[in-house]
């Protein structure tokens, strides 16, 4: 799986969790201490600029954990 495909899957999972927990993009931005534009980039499956740290913070906010493995 390519890094773009992995980012796409993570972005979809984050969006799904946000919807399930009724967290808007605006609220997510507030919780992450960032802008709504940054959250849009984070959730854009075609934008690969998100760092592992940012993805991990977003995952924690929606009650999930980001795990990476070297195999």
C-alpha positions as CSV (number, residue, x, y, z in Angstrom):
1,X,0.0,0.0,0.0
2,X,1.4,3.4,-0.9
3,X,1.7,6.3,1.5
4,X,-1.0,8.2,-0.5
5,X,-3.4,5.2,-0.1
6,X,-2.6,4.9,3.6
7,X,-3.2,8.7,4.1
8,X,-6.5,8.4,2.2
9,X,-7.7,5.6,4.5
10,X,-6.7,7.5,7.6
11,X,-8.4,10.7,6.4
12,X,-11.6,8.7,5.7
13,X,-11.5,7.1,9.2
14,X,-11.0,10.4,10.9
15,X,-13.9,12.0,9.0
16,X,-16.1,9.0,9.9
17,X,-15.2,9.3,13.6
18,X,-15.8,13.0,13.5
19,X,-19.2,12.4,12.1
20,X,-20.0,9.7,14.5
21,X,-19.0,11.9,17.5
22,X,-20.7,14.9,15.9
23,X,-17.4,16.9,15.8
24,X,-17.5,19.6,13.2
25,X,-14.5,20.7,11.3
26,X,-14.6,24.0,13.1
27,X,-14.7,22.2,16.5
28,X,-11.9,19.9,15.4
29,X,-9.8,22.9,14.5
30,X,-10.4,24.4,18.0
31,X,-9.5,21.1,19.7
32,X,-6.3,20.8,17.6
33,X,-5.4,24.5,18.1
34,X,-5.3,25.0,14.4
35,X,-7.3,26.5,11.5
36,X,-10.3,25.0,9.8
37,X,-8.2,25.1,6.6
38,X,-5.6,22.9,8.2
39,X,-8.4,20.4,9.2
40,X,-9.6,20.5,5.6
41,X,-6.1,19.6,4.4
42,X,-5.9,16.8,7.0
43,X,-9.2,15.3,5.9
44,X,-8.4,15.6,2.2
45,X,-7.3,12.1,1.0
46,X,-5.4,13.6,-1.9
47,X,-3.3,16.0,0.3
48,X,-0.3,14.1,1.6
49,X,1.2,17.0,3.6
50,X,-0.1,15.9,7.1
51,X,2.6,14.8,9.5
52,X,2.4,11.7,11.6
53,X,2.2,13.9,14.7
54,X,-0.8,15.8,13.3
55,X,-2.6,12.6,12.3
56,X,-1.9,11.1,15.8
57,X,-3.2,14.3,17.5
58,X,-6.4,14.1,15.4
59,X,-6.8,10.4,16.1
60,X,-6.6,11.1,19.9
61,X,-9.1,13.8,19.7
62,X,-11.7,11.5,18.2
63,X,-10.9,8.8,20.7
64,X,-8.7,6.6,18.5
65,X,-5.0,5.8,18.3
66,X,-2.7,6.0,15.3
67,X,-0.4,3.0,15.1
68,X,2.5,2.6,12.6
69,X,4.5,-0.5,12.2
70,X,7.8,-1.3,10.5
71,X,7.4,-4.7,8.9
